[in-house]
Every structure is written in structure tokens, then in C-alpha cells.
Amino acid sequence: MENVNVAVVGATGVVGRKIIEVLEERNFPVNNLVALASRKSAGTTIKFRGDDVEVRELDENSFDSGIDIALFSAGGSISENYIPIAISKNVRCVDNSSFYRMHEDVCLVVPEINSQEITKDTMLIANPNCSTIQSVLAIKPILDNFEIKRIVYNTYQAVSGGGKKALDDLHNQTNNKWKYKIFNNVLPQIDDFTDNGYTKEEMKMINETRKIFGDDSLKITATTARVPVENSHAVSINLELDRDFDLDEIKALLAKQDGVSLVDDIENEVYPLPTEATGHDDVFVGRVRRDYSIEHGLNLWCVADNIRKGAATNAVQNAELLLEV
């Protein structure tokens, strides 16, 4: 791939820093890295390939200097305001915020699932929600071989998903990020509540799963909770399939899925854990078992690093695809 100039918007945040780290790890063909952030962070430096990169303040002129690809991780309002400016300067964008995900003309991509939606004319790719990414990767090989009649999500989401302020709350036993302390607690609310009683996070998982799989008729429900774990989200997935199945067949399908690692040895009490998933890009799936309460029911437990595969790595993978089409 030809070397390109890359901008990271929100470069000093938890995800932005991880994007820069992943760009280096994956040997992304960066000619020049431009680190963009708020005025407060301007002038600080970030390491990239052994060099100090000075952080610049994001403004309307930030994309005038020959940038080819911009990776946004600075929140929905920043993406709303600055992605159109970047695209007008012929900058191809990958957005980690939720702002563009459900726009009809914007592709929502998990590379291992629907990379075919990216074309040479694609100027913007939306990165799905972190919990959605790991869940659809676990479901994909099953959906390819069975009709899924219903999906039930229950998430146990790590504090790092709330950013540095949330992590500080966990470590210091404070509650500056959320209404309640997360230390020694479980918060059954992620994001604001909507009129239907679901939170925005729950509706993201429902709607994004349908969009990624291209099926608006999928029956899905979700409950998302924040747990006092530093990093890596866990999701309990319950599926109702259209026909009977063999558990060994399900496990074989999961083991073959790109981006998934099967960790399922209950005899030795081996199963996916946040402590084991952190620092890795795969989605770890285990506790594969029947749900005997319904006909053709299946339970899965999946864990993934929400900052890596749930955000930074998926974004960089999407940027790689932009260079390949």
C-alpha cells in the first residue's frame, strides 16, 4: 500500500491514543501523522514510531495540509461538525462516534463481516458500537448456517468505555462521571434513556446489529450494564435458532470465524475473561451451551477488549480497507 498522511482526531483520548498505537503495531503505511485534539491538549506530544508528534488544535483548517485519511474519536458533535469539512477536502474518514452509524448512506462496517460495503467511492465509514462489534462477530458464523429467530443481549461493560474520567472514578471510588459510584457497584444504565424505556446504548446494539447483518426484521432485545471492571466488555448472548443443532458443529463454526477465538473448556474451568481479553484483538467466545427453556436455544459468552477491537483496531482495519479498494 502507498504511504498516506493520516490524521487522528481526539488523539489524546483513551481511544485516540490506542488508535495511534495500533497504527504502529499494524505497520499502517503512514507517511505523516497529524494528531488533532482540543485547545487544552494542543502543544503536548504523543509518541509514534519513536518520535514525538506535537498535538495540534482541531479547527476548520486542520484538513488543508494534504491529509488522505482521518480517524475520528472525539465524540458525536465533533464528528458532525468536522467530518463534512474533511470530506470536502477529499479526506476519507473513519468515525468512532455514533453520529453517522444509522445514516442510510453511510456504511457501518466490521471488516470480518461486511467489508464488501466499502467501495472506491466510499468517503466515510462508521465504526459500530464496541459491544455490537464483539457480539456480531460471535453471531456471524451461526447466522451464516442457521436462521436466527431472536437475539437477547445482556452486557457487562467495562469502565474504560466511559473514558479517563470514568476510570478515575473506579480507581478513586468517586462519581464524577456518572450519577452513582461505579466502584463496588453495577449500573444498569449506559447512556440516556429513550421514550421506550431502553437506553441509547441498548438501542444502538439492536439497530446496529440489524444494519450490519442487513436484516431489519431481526428480533433483538438488549440490557446493557456498567460493571466495576477496568477494561474489556463481556456479553451474554442468547439465540433462538430455526432448527436443531449439534453443539460441536456450533463450536467448529465459531473456531473457524476470522477474529474469533473459541475458549470453551468447562471441565478445566476455562472460559473468556476480561483479564485475558485485554490487549488482544480477537473476540473470545465460550460457555457455549443449549438454552433448554426454548426449542433450538443457544447461549454464548463473549469477551473482547472494547478499546482495541471495540474501537481502535476496528477503525484501523477499516482504514486499511479504504486503501485497498
SVG drawing of the C-alpha trace seen along z (x, -y; Angstrom):
<svg xmlns="http://www.w3.org/2000/svg" viewBox="-42 -27 54 59">
<polyline fill="none" stroke="black" stroke-width="0.4" points="0.0,0.0 1.1,-3.5 2.1,-5.7 -0.5,-8.2 -0.9,-11.2 -3.2,-10.3 -5.0,-12.5 -6.2,-11.2 -8.9,-13.4 -9.2,-13.1 -5.6,-11.9 -5.1,-12.4 -8.2,-10.5 -8.2,-6.8 -9.3,-5.6 -7.3,-8.1 -4.0,-7.1 -4.9,-3.4 -5.5,-4.2 -2.0,-5.6 -0.6,-2.6 -2.5,-0.2 -1.4,-2.2 2.2,-1.5 1.6,2.1 -0.1,3.0 2.6,1.1 -0.1,-1.1 1.6,-3.0 1.7,-6.4 3.8,-9.0 2.9,-11.8 0.8,-11.5 -1.2,-14.6 -2.5,-14.4 -5.5,-16.7 -7.3,-17.4 -8.8,-20.3 -7.1,-23.5 -6.4,-22.2 -4.2,-19.4 -2.6,-21.4 1.2,-21.6 1.5,-18.3 3.3,-15.4 2.4,-11.8 4.9,-9.1 4.7,-7.5 7.4,-5.2 9.8,-6.5 9.3,-10.2 7.4,-12.9 4.4,-14.1 3.1,-17.5 -0.7,-17.7 -2.4,-20.4 -5.7,-22.1 -8.6,-20.9 -10.1,-23.7 -11.7,-24.2 -8.3,-24.4 -6.9,-21.2 -7.6,-19.2 -5.9,-21.6 -2.5,-20.1 -2.8,-17.1 -4.3,-14.6 -5.6,-11.4 -7.4,-9.6 -8.8,-10.9 -9.8,-8.6 -12.2,-10.4 -12.6,-9.6 -13.7,-12.7 -17.4,-12.4 -20.5,-12.9 -20.6,-16.7 -17.0,-16.8 -17.8,-14.2 -20.9,-16.0 -19.1,-19.3 -15.8,-18.3 -16.3,-15.2 -18.2,-17.2 -15.3,-19.6 -12.7,-16.8 -14.7,-15.1 -15.0,-18.4 -11.1,-18.4 -11.2,-14.9 -10.2,-13.3 -11.6,-9.8 -12.9,-9.3 -13.5,-6.5 -15.7,-7.6 -15.8,-6.1 -18.8,-8.1 -22.4,-7.1 -23.4,-10.1 -23.3,-8.6 -23.9,-5.0 -27.6,-4.8 -27.4,-7.2 -28.7,-5.4 -25.9,-6.4 -23.1,-5.6 -21.7,-2.0 -21.4,-0.5 -18.5,2.0 -17.0,4.8 -14.3,5.9 -14.6,9.6 -18.3,9.4 -19.3,6.8 -16.2,5.3 -17.8,5.6 -19.8,2.5 -16.7,0.4 -16.0,-0.8 -13.5,-3.1 -16.1,-5.9 -16.6,-5.4 -15.6,-8.6 -16.9,-7.7 -17.1,-4.5 -18.9,-4.4 -17.4,-2.2 -20.1,-0.3 -20.6,-0.4 -18.0,1.6 -20.4,4.2 -22.1,4.6 -18.8,5.3 -17.9,8.2 -21.4,9.6 -21.9,9.7 -18.6,11.4 -19.7,14.2 -23.1,14.4 -21.9,14.2 -20.8,17.9 -24.1,19.1 -26.2,16.7 -24.4,18.0 -25.6,21.5 -28.9,21.0 -31.9,18.7 -31.9,16.7 -35.4,16.1 -34.4,14.0 -31.4,12.4 -31.1,11.4 -28.1,9.4 -27.1,8.8 -23.8,6.8 -21.4,6.3 -19.4,3.3 -16.0,2.2 -15.4,-1.3 -12.8,-2.2 -15.8,-2.6 -16.6,-5.8 -13.1,-7.3 -10.5,-8.6 -12.9,-10.3 -14.7,-7.0 -11.5,-5.1 -10.5,-7.7 -13.9,-7.2 -13.2,-3.5 -9.7,-3.9 -10.6,-6.7 -14.1,-5.5 -15.6,-8.8 -18.6,-9.5 -17.7,-12.4 -18.6,-10.6 -21.9,-9.1 -24.7,-9.7 -23.6,-6.8 -20.2,-5.3 -19.1,-2.5 -16.7,-1.1 -18.2,2.0 -21.4,1.4 -23.3,2.3 -25.1,-0.5 -28.0,0.8 -27.8,-2.3 -25.4,-3.2 -26.2,-6.4 -29.5,-8.2 -32.9,-6.6 -35.2,-6.8 -39.0,-7.1 -39.4,-3.3 -37.6,-2.7 -34.4,-1.4 -31.2,-3.3 -29.5,-4.7 -26.8,-2.0 -29.3,0.7 -31.0,-0.7 -27.6,-1.1 -27.0,2.7 -30.4,3.5 -30.3,1.2 -26.6,1.7 -26.9,5.4 -29.8,5.2 -27.9,2.8 -24.6,4.9 -26.5,8.1 -28.7,6.3 -31.9,7.5 -34.4,5.0 -36.7,7.9 -34.3,9.5 -36.0,9.7 -33.5,8.4 -33.6,7.1 -30.8,5.8 -30.0,4.8 -26.6,3.1 -24.9,2.6 -21.7,1.0 -19.6,3.2 -16.6,2.3 -14.1,3.9 -11.3,1.7 -11.2,3.0 -12.9,5.5 -16.6,5.9 -18.5,9.2 -21.8,10.0 -24.1,12.9 -25.8,13.8 -29.0,15.9 -30.1,17.1 -33.2,18.8 -32.4,20.8 -34.8,22.1 -33.7,25.8 -31.9,28.2 -28.1,28.1 -25.1,30.0 -23.0,28.2 -19.8,29.5 -21.0,28.0 -21.6,24.6 -18.1,24.7 -16.5,25.7 -18.2,22.7 -17.0,20.3 -13.5,21.7 -13.3,21.0 -14.6,17.5 -11.9,14.8 -11.5,12.6 -12.9,15.1 -11.1,17.4 -13.0,20.2 -12.2,20.6 -14.5,23.3 -13.2,25.9 -15.6,26.1 -14.0,29.3 -11.0,27.2 -13.0,24.0 -11.5,22.2 -13.7,19.6 -13.3,16.0 -12.3,13.4 -11.8,9.6 -8.3,10.0 -7.4,12.4 -9.0,10.5 -7.4,7.2 -4.5,6.4 -5.8,8.7 -7.9,8.0 -9.9,11.3 -13.3,11.8 -13.2,14.6 -16.2,16.9 -17.1,19.7 -19.7,21.2 -21.3,22.5 -24.4,24.4 -28.0,25.1 -30.8,23.0 -33.3,25.7 -36.1,23.2 -36.9,22.8 -36.7,25.0 -33.4,24.6 -32.0,22.2 -28.3,21.4 -26.2,19.4 -22.8,17.8 -20.5,15.8 -18.2,13.4 -15.5,11.1 -13.4,8.5 -11.1,5.6 -13.5,2.7 -10.7,0.2 -8.9,2.3 -11.3,4.4 -14.3,2.5 -12.9,-0.8 -9.2,-1.4 -8.4,1.8 -11.7,2.0 -11.2,-1.6 -7.7,-1.0 -8.8,2.2 -11.5,0.1 -8.8,-2.5 -6.8,0.4 -9.8,1.4 -10.1,-2.2 -6.5,-1.9 -7.2,1.5 -10.4,0.7"/>
</svg>
